[in-house]
Amino acid sequence: MPVDTKAATDRLMRFLAIEGVTGQEAAIGREITAALKESGVAAKAIRLDDANTRIPVPTETGNLIVDLPGCGALHNQPRIMFMTHMDTVPLCAGAKPKKSGRKIVNSAKTALGGDNRCGCGVLVTLAAELEKHKLDHPPITLLFCVREESGLYGARHVKLDELGSPVMAFNYDGGSASNVVIGAVGADRWTVEIMGRASHAGVAPERGISSTMIMALALAEVKAGGWFGKVVKGKRQGTSNVGPVTGGEGRPAGDATNVVTDYVHVRGESRSHDGKFFKEITKAYKAAFEKAAKKVTNAQGKSGKVKFKAETDYYPFRMKDNQPVIKRAVEAVSAVGGTPNVRTANGGLDANWMVRHGIPTVTFGAGQNEAHTIDEWINLDEYDRACALAVQLATMR
């Protein structure tokens, strides 16, 4: 059954025009709801959950969940789920999408938001095509998650009993529609507070304890030990990065050049496909900061202090090749003219938490390219294939 690609592209352009950076998904949620209703989905089948009440950072709305009853010969088959995320990275604020041949590009100096308005377009198109043609399909749950870009929070905090017990799920995120992503890294997100002592840097620097110097020594130790960037220790591999360095609450670290800096706040991450190894990377950072704090002392012999906190953002997973969800995914990609590229991802996905929740989940792309940059663009041929793939996945026998 061919998909109405014009209608699918129109939906995508409509969604791209709605701003909805991570944590501020209320407007795009309303637009998706309106588009679903226009496609024939009953209003009573569409609802918001209360995940935002459990997410530890301000979030306008919960996840959007849609229940599509089974239809025709497949109406009593086990439920399956299609999912994506509604939010974009903050860099997408102010995007101005425009079509250029078989691409969608951006006329503003921002990211475009194809990650993940493309996924939203695919799921609404799936609902529209199933309703329009009255296609046979099992019961289907559509899940539009919030706050994927800032920590996979929507998928993490969804209540499983809200999803109707799907036996498998298909997640739409970045890249090619032929990518069959069956695994992804796990990650720690860590923070360290470095407490020193302020003093006049010109009159009595020896009385101070420089938090900046503690940080510098710690990071030098991490780098020398091979724990920064790409991390390879024998057969184990991972990555790490140091992100924002501030004085806390977005303030600069230090008050002035003539004051010894007494407080620095550092945020970073550790990743690996090995669930134990990314923890080991995090421990190396913790040890380096604690060691550096003891090294930096003032004339009175007092040293700095550090408070290191780490939290697992998401856990790694790698599904076995013989799982039904993977077999269905590979067959469907081939059926729509693609060449299945079974692979794992080095970034976190909502699928990390779905698999953790016990729902086997494969992730596909939907034509997003150069995501999280001002060069982002959408390949409409891949987007069309992603829409066709969703219909194929939903109607396979």
C-alpha positions in Angstrom: 0.0 0.0 0.0 1.7 3.2 -1.1 1.9 6.0 1.5 0.5 9.5 0.7 3.9 11.1 0.7 2.6 14.6 0.1 0.5 14.5 3.2 3.4 13.0 5.1 5.7 15.8 4.1 3.0 18.4 4.8 2.7 17.0 8.4 6.5 17.1 8.8 6.7 20.8 7.7 3.8 21.6 10.0 5.6 20.0 13.0 9.0 21.6 12.1 7.3 25.0 12.4 6.4 24.4 16.0 9.0 25.2 18.6 9.4 22.6 21.3 12.8 22.4 22.9 13.5 19.8 25.5 11.2 20.3 28.5 8.9 22.6 26.6 6.8 20.1 24.6 3.3 21.4 25.3 2.8 23.2 22.0 4.1 20.4 19.8 2.1 17.9 21.8 -1.1 20.0 21.0 -0.2 20.1 17.3 0.4 16.3 17.1 -2.9 15.8 18.9 -4.7 18.0 16.4 -3.1 16.2 13.5 -4.0 12.8 14.9 -7.7 13.9 15.3 -7.7 15.2 11.7 -6.4 11.8 10.6 -9.4 10.1 12.1 -8.0 9.0 15.5 -10.7 9.2 18.2 -10.1 11.9 20.8 -10.6 9.4 23.6 -7.7 7.3 22.3 -5.2 10.2 22.9 -4.0 11.2 26.3 -1.0 12.7 28.3 0.5 10.7 31.1 2.0 12.3 34.3 5.6 11.4 33.7 6.5 15.1 34.0 5.5 15.0 37.7 8.3 12.4 38.2 10.9 14.0 36.0 13.4 15.8 38.3 13.7 18.9 36.1 10.9 21.3 35.0 8.9 19.7 32.2 5.7 21.3 30.7 3.8 18.1 29.9 3.8 14.4 30.1 4.4 11.8 27.4 1.7 11.7 24.7 0.2 8.2 24.4 -2.2 7.0 21.7 -4.1 3.7 21.7 -5.1 2.3 18.3 -7.4 -0.7 18.5 -6.6 -3.7 16.4 -8.3 -4.0 13.0 -9.4 -6.8 10.7 -7.7 -10.2 10.6 -4.9 -9.0 12.9 -7.1 -7.4 15.5 -6.5 -10.0 18.2 -2.7 -10.3 17.7 -0.3 -9.1 20.4 0.1 -5.4 20.8 3.1 -3.6 19.3 4.3 -0.1 19.9 5.8 2.7 17.8 7.6 5.5 19.6 9.6 8.7 19.0 10.4 11.9 21.0 8.7 15.2 20.7 11.5 17.5 21.9 14.4 19.1 20.1 17.7 20.4 21.3 17.7 24.1 22.4 19.7 25.0 19.3 16.5 24.4 17.2 14.7 27.4 18.7 13.8 29.8 15.9 14.2 27.3 13.1 12.6 28.2 9.7 12.2 25.1 7.6 11.9 25.2 3.8 11.8 22.6 1.1 14.7 22.5 -1.4 14.1 19.7 -3.9 14.1 16.4 -2.1 15.5 18.0 1.1 14.1 20.1 3.9 16.7 22.7 5.0 16.7 25.7 7.4 16.8 29.4 6.4 17.7 30.4 10.0 21.1 30.0 11.7 19.8 27.3 14.0 19.4 23.6 14.1 16.4 22.4 12.1 14.6 20.0 14.4 14.4 17.0 12.1 15.6 15.3 15.3 12.9 14.5 16.0 10.0 16.1 14.2 10.7 13.4 11.6 9.8 10.7 14.1 6.6 12.6 15.0 5.7 12.8 11.3 6.2 9.1 10.8 4.0 8.1 13.7 1.1 10.4 12.7 1.4 9.3 9.1 1.2 5.7 10.3 -2.0 6.4 12.2 -3.4 8.3 9.2 -2.7 5.5 6.7 -4.1 2.8 8.9 -7.3 4.8 9.3 -7.6 5.9 5.7 -7.2 2.4 4.2 -8.7 0.4 7.1 -5.6 -1.8 7.0 -5.4 -5.0 9.1 -3.2 -4.5 12.1 -2.8 -5.6 15.7 -3.5 -3.2 18.6 -0.9 -0.4 18.5 0.4 2.0 21.0 2.0 5.3 19.8 4.3 6.9 22.3 5.6 10.4 21.9 8.2 11.0 24.7 9.3 14.2 26.3 12.8 15.3 27.3 14.7 12.7 25.3 17.4 15.3 24.4 18.1 16.2 28.1 18.4 12.7 29.6 15.8 10.3 28.1 13.5 11.3 30.9 10.2 10.6 29.3 11.0 7.0 28.4 12.6 6.5 31.8 9.6 7.7 33.8 6.7 6.3 31.7 4.5 3.8 33.6 4.4 0.5 31.9 0.8 -0.1 32.6 0.0 3.0 30.5 1.4 1.3 27.4 -0.9 -1.7 27.2 1.8 -4.4 27.4 3.3 -4.3 23.9 5.5 -7.4 23.0 7.9 -5.3 20.9 8.5 -1.7 20.0 9.9 0.3 17.1 11.6 3.6 17.8 12.2 6.4 15.3 15.2 8.6 15.8 18.2 9.8 13.7 19.7 8.6 10.5 18.7 6.2 7.7 15.5 4.3 7.6 17.5 1.2 6.7 19.5 1.3 10.0 18.3 -1.4 12.3 19.7 -0.3 15.7 19.7 -3.2 18.2 22.0 -1.9 20.9 23.4 1.3 22.4 25.9 2.6 24.9 25.2 3.2 28.6 26.3 6.4 30.3 27.0 8.1 33.6 26.4 11.8 34.0 28.6 13.2 36.7 29.2 16.5 38.5 31.9 17.7 40.8 31.9 20.7 43.1 35.4 22.0 43.9 35.7 24.1 47.1 38.8 26.2 47.6 39.4 29.4 49.5 39.3 32.9 48.2 42.1 35.4 48.8 43.6 38.5 47.1 45.6 37.1 44.2 48.0 40.0 44.2 48.4 40.7 47.9 48.2 37.2 49.5 47.8 34.5 47.0 49.4 32.0 49.4 46.3 32.3 51.7 44.1 31.0 48.9 43.2 27.6 47.6 42.5 27.7 43.9 39.6 25.6 42.7 40.7 26.3 39.2 44.1 24.7 39.8 42.5 21.7 41.4 40.4 21.2 38.3 43.4 21.6 36.0 45.5 19.1 37.9 42.6 16.6 37.9 42.0 16.9 34.2 45.7 16.6 33.5 45.7 13.4 35.5 42.7 12.0 33.6 44.3 12.8 30.3 47.6 11.3 31.2 45.9 8.1 32.4 44.0 7.7 29.1 40.6 8.3 30.5 39.6 11.4 28.5 38.0 11.3 25.0 38.2 7.9 23.4 39.1 5.5 26.2 40.7 2.1 25.3 41.9 -0.2 28.0 42.7 -3.6 26.5 39.6 -4.9 24.9 37.4 -2.5 26.7 36.4 0.8 25.1 34.3 3.9 25.9 34.3 7.6 25.8 34.3 10.5 28.3 33.9 14.3 28.1 34.1 17.3 30.3 31.2 19.7 29.6 30.2 23.0 31.3 32.6 24.5 33.8 30.9 27.2 35.8 30.7 28.8 39.2 27.3 27.2 39.6 23.8 28.4 38.5 25.3 29.5 35.1 27.7 32.0 36.7 31.4 32.2 35.6 33.9 30.3 37.7 35.7 32.9 39.8 34.8 36.5 40.5 37.8 38.3 39.1 41.4 37.8 38.0 42.6 39.3 41.3 40.7 36.8 43.4 41.8 33.2 43.9 38.9 31.1 42.7 37.1 29.4 45.6 34.5 27.4 43.8 34.2 25.6 40.4 31.4 23.4 39.2 32.1 20.8 36.5 29.8 18.5 34.6 30.8 15.6 32.5 29.9 12.1 31.2 31.3 8.6 30.7 30.0 6.2 28.1 30.5 2.6 27.0 28.8 -0.5 25.6 30.2 -2.3 28.6 28.0 -1.6 31.6 30.9 -2.0 34.1 33.5 0.0 32.0 31.6 3.3 31.9 31.5 3.1 35.7 35.2 2.5 35.8 35.8 5.7 33.7 33.7 7.7 36.1 35.7 6.3 39.0 38.9 7.5 37.3 37.5 11.0 37.2 36.4 10.9 40.9 39.9 9.6 42.0 41.7 12.3 40.0 39.6 15.2 41.5 40.1 13.8 45.0 43.8 13.4 44.5 44.1 17.0 43.0 42.2 18.5 45.9 44.8 17.2 48.4 47.7 18.5 46.3 46.5 22.2 46.3 47.2 23.7 49.7 47.6 27.2 51.2 50.3 28.6 53.5 48.4 27.2 56.5 48.5 23.7 55.1 44.8 23.5 54.4 43.7 21.8 51.2 40.7 22.0 48.9 37.7 19.7 48.9 35.6 18.1 46.3 32.1 16.7 46.2 31.7 14.2 43.3 28.3 12.9 42.3 27.5 10.4 39.5 24.2 9.1 38.2 23.5 6.5 35.5 21.7 8.3 32.7 20.9 5.0 30.9 22.1 1.5 30.7 23.7 -0.2 27.7 21.9 -2.9 25.8 22.5 -5.3 22.9 19.7 -7.5 21.9 20.3 -11.0 20.5 20.0 -11.3 16.7 17.3 -14.0 16.9 14.7 -11.9 18.7 11.4 -11.6 17.0 11.6 -7.7 17.0 14.8 -7.8 15.0 13.6 -10.4 12.5 10.4 -8.3 11.9 12.5 -5.2 11.5 14.9 -6.7 9.0 12.1 -8.2 6.9 10.2 -4.9 6.9 13.3 -2.9 5.7 13.8 -5.3 2.9 10.1 -5.3 2.0 10.2 -1.5 1.4 13.3 -1.7 -0.8 16.0 -1.0 1.8 19.1 -2.9 2.7 19.0 -3.7 6.4 22.1 -2.3 8.3 22.0 -4.0 11.7 24.2 -2.0 14.0 24.6 -0.5 17.5 24.7 3.2 18.4 27.2 5.2 20.4 24.5 7.6 21.7 21.7 7.0 24.1 18.2 6.3 22.8 14.8 6.1 24.3 15.2 2.4 23.4 17.7 2.1 26.2 15.0 2.6 28.7 12.4 0.6 26.8 14.6 -2.4 26.8 15.4 -1.8 30.5 11.6 -1.8 31.0 11.4 -5.2 29.3 10.1 -4.2 25.9 12.5 -5.3 23.1 12.9 -2.2 20.9 14.6 -1.6 17.5 15.4 2.0 16.4 15.3 3.3 12.8 16.2 6.6 11.3 13.8 8.8 9.4 16.0 11.0 7.2 17.6 13.2 9.8 21.1 14.4 8.9 23.7 16.6 10.8 21.4 16.7 13.9 22.3 19.1 16.7 24.1 21.4 14.3 23.2 24.5 12.2 23.8 22.3 9.1 21.0 19.9 9.9 18.8 18.8 6.9 16.2 16.2 6.1 16.4 13.7 3.3 12.8 13.3 2.1 13.4 10.1 0.3 14.5 8.5 3.5 11.6 10.1 5.4 9.2 8.6 2.9 10.8 5.2 3.3 10.6 5.5 7.0 6.8 6.2 6.7 6.4 3.2 4.4 8.4 1.1 6.8 6.1 2.0 9.7 3.1 0.9 7.8 4.9 -2.3 6.8 5.9 -3.1 10.3 2.3 -2.5 11.5 0.6 -4.7 9.0 3.0 -7.7 8.6 1.6 -11.1 9.2 
